[in-house]
């Protein structure tokens, strides 16, 4: 099988990196048609030129995540070339910029525009990919999409970066790590309050890596977190080293539509590195993971529960080891690039068979 991977994606972003790596590991030929020039209208001629230069023996085009602005061009190219168009609707603009980050107010002109762009992208594509069953249900209701058009592909993690590794400890303290972009779904304020509740536990130290918006700095000052260290962003290559040096990894704890329907990168990366994980009991997580088997699951928006879970693992080394082993096994069975690629290859083969049988496309070589 051969496909065209299309869009303005970032090479290092986990979602598309895992997809491309996984497909190649499963024998799929991946032609890349990639350009991230801004603004979008400057990008289109370059993508068009690169597309026209590609061999034409592929069966499907996949528009990468965050590629809503590229779907229209991809649709035109897919129609004229007789290819199937698949859009990875892993993240929607409206969810990311309005609901999660709060950059634009709900009901504002920009919010309505982002929702329109999302809707047109998922409508134009022949099929879309999403991360979980919960996200598929949400998209089907929101945009009136038939469930047959939605294919589920879990989020994976790159085993080139995230794998079990030993690291020299610099101190004897018990390290609790929270990293990543601070958005509503992370529930950062509840983690900060949990840290405040554990200030008397002198051995437990919190490490926060990522941007610090004003409301976060204000809350930190109010809580006087003498047991916490804050850093800005670090390179993707540095993240695994920090995870390896930690005793517990914290997931997401906010109650948002997106957070409830997906599994975050940090959750999968913790399991990939065989680290004990504490995360919120979202709809998606609660269906996948078992409490105190693969991870400790907390009620959402509950600082007390987070603090109690950290204390539980601090005091129980056997439970930490159990979570690490079981979480890693779950990762190996569900989230490696090879597993993700195998699943996507099967999805692509089913789509091509369905579309060819119906006469919508002509058979192509290499499948």
C-alpha angles and dihedrals in degrees: 000000000000129000139177115233105207138190149043097302125154110248093221098046107119098229099055094034091057092045094051093043093046095049091051091049088056095051099261116142109228118201109193121215101182138162128146100186113148137257101040096239090060089052097055099072090049093049090047092052093048092047093052090051093055124098109261098221096099122108104210144023121221116200106209126237118289086024099123091123090055099049095085093056090043090051092053091048093046093052095050093043096042095238130143114250119218123180121201099222090184091138129017121214093230093052093046102043104027108028102028107029097024094219091142130031120247110259093023121130091252092049091052090048093052091050090050092051091050092049095049092049095053092042095050095050119087089221135003133210122220134175108241144009088255092055091048091054090049094050092046091054096040098048103023093244121162111244091234088068093057120080122190120227118170121227111259137194131233110252088200089071106019116055135118110289139164122236134184112255116232095198142010096245122117106251122215113187129203115175141164140058113333106235133148093268093058093065090213094167090063092051090051091050090049089053088052091054091053100049091112090059095086095187095055113086127182123214120195120192122185143051118331111214118200096261089054093052090048093052091047090054091049093050094044092218102201088164095059136083120200127202134173125237120319130197118276088243091058095053097077091052091054091048091050091052093053132086098208132022120209121215128190127315107172124110107232132135092248095043092051093051103045142050113236127231092244092057093054094040091054091053091044089057093046095245128147110258133207116188142154122275098247121169092258096043093046090055094048107036133047120225113255090001105076097359143348107262120206132192110261120262092014117131093177092056092048091052092047091049092051090050090049093055093040089059099038114060092171091058091048090054092046093052092047093052096043093043091051091050090051090051092050091052098045118015113039118115090247092054092044091047092049091051093048092046089055090049091050093048091051092048093048091048092049094047094044093048091051091051094240092123135021120245113265131204124259099041 
